[in-house]
Amino acid sequence: MYSIPIIEKLGGREAVANALIRQTDQGPRPVDKRALNMWIMRGSIPGYAIKQLVQLAKRRRVRIEDGDFERHGTSRKSKKKEVKA
């Protein structure tokens, strides 16, 4: 399973999703957990979220290290079985 260390350091996917706010046409909204899962699958966090993650880490006194914003892990998908000819 893929993960991004900064998200785990800040309490996991649900806690981080609840802490992040994105701007929409209807005003500020919390980030949906499904959106956060998509960031992890892509291995890319939007800029506005990175700023908020850094601020959240500072408030909680969580140390940010090299690689904390990089995706780690492997896919859950099983490897295809070889077909014998």
C-alpha atoms as one frame of an Amber mdcrd trajectory, in Angstrom:
protein
   0.000   0.000   0.000   1.252   3.442  -0.852   1.763   6.147   1.751   3.292
   9.575   2.093   5.216   9.873   5.373   4.109  13.424   6.264   0.485  12.262
   6.217   1.262   9.376   8.567   3.280  11.664  10.879   0.306  14.029  11.148
  -2.159  11.339  12.203  -3.094   9.427   9.071  -5.327   9.974   6.084  -8.588
  10.769   7.842  -7.025  13.182  10.352  -5.126  15.040   7.636  -8.154  15.201
   5.333 -10.165  16.767   8.155  -7.408  19.312   8.868  -6.916  20.535   5.290
  -9.098  23.186   3.657  -9.465  23.835  -0.068 -11.069  26.831  -1.737 -14.081
  26.100  -3.952 -16.690  28.155  -5.769 -18.914  27.613  -2.711 -16.194  28.787
  -0.316 -13.688  26.940   1.883 -14.326  23.195   2.222 -12.496  20.377   4.015
 -10.497  18.085   1.757 -12.341  14.865   1.029 -10.556  11.671   2.121 -11.026
  10.291  -1.398  -9.159  13.292  -2.837  -6.314  12.716  -0.397  -6.204   9.041
  -1.434  -5.899  10.122  -5.070  -2.948  12.384  -4.211  -1.245   9.405  -2.614
  -1.925   7.161  -5.600  -0.538   9.821  -7.983   2.353  10.568  -5.665   1.621
  14.273  -5.968   0.225  16.673  -3.366  -1.208  20.016  -4.591   0.734  23.140
  -3.616  -2.006  24.578  -1.388  -2.050  21.327   0.576   1.737  21.227   0.960
   1.637  24.711   2.516  -1.073  23.601   4.940   0.784  20.378   5.801   3.942
  22.345   6.617   1.956  24.776   8.806   0.199  21.877  10.542   3.534  20.163
  11.209   4.939  23.371  12.716   1.911  23.822  14.984   2.148  20.211  16.167
   5.953  20.377  16.403   6.359  17.472  13.982   9.792  17.341  12.399   9.787
  17.347   8.602  12.572  15.314   7.012  13.832  14.643   3.499  11.431  12.328
   1.723   8.396  13.125   3.886   6.488  14.359   0.825   7.466  11.430  -1.433
   5.280   8.392  -1.970   6.523   5.085  -0.545   5.239   1.537  -0.713   3.844
  -0.775  -3.322   0.561  -1.325  -5.085  -1.990  -3.706  -3.598  -2.635  -5.187
  -7.017  -1.447  -8.742  -7.309   1.142  -9.504  -9.911  -0.130 -11.225 -13.026
   0.554 -14.911 -13.187   2.805 -16.077 -15.967   1.027 -17.900 -18.726   2.714
 -21.091 -19.911   2.802 -21.501 -23.684
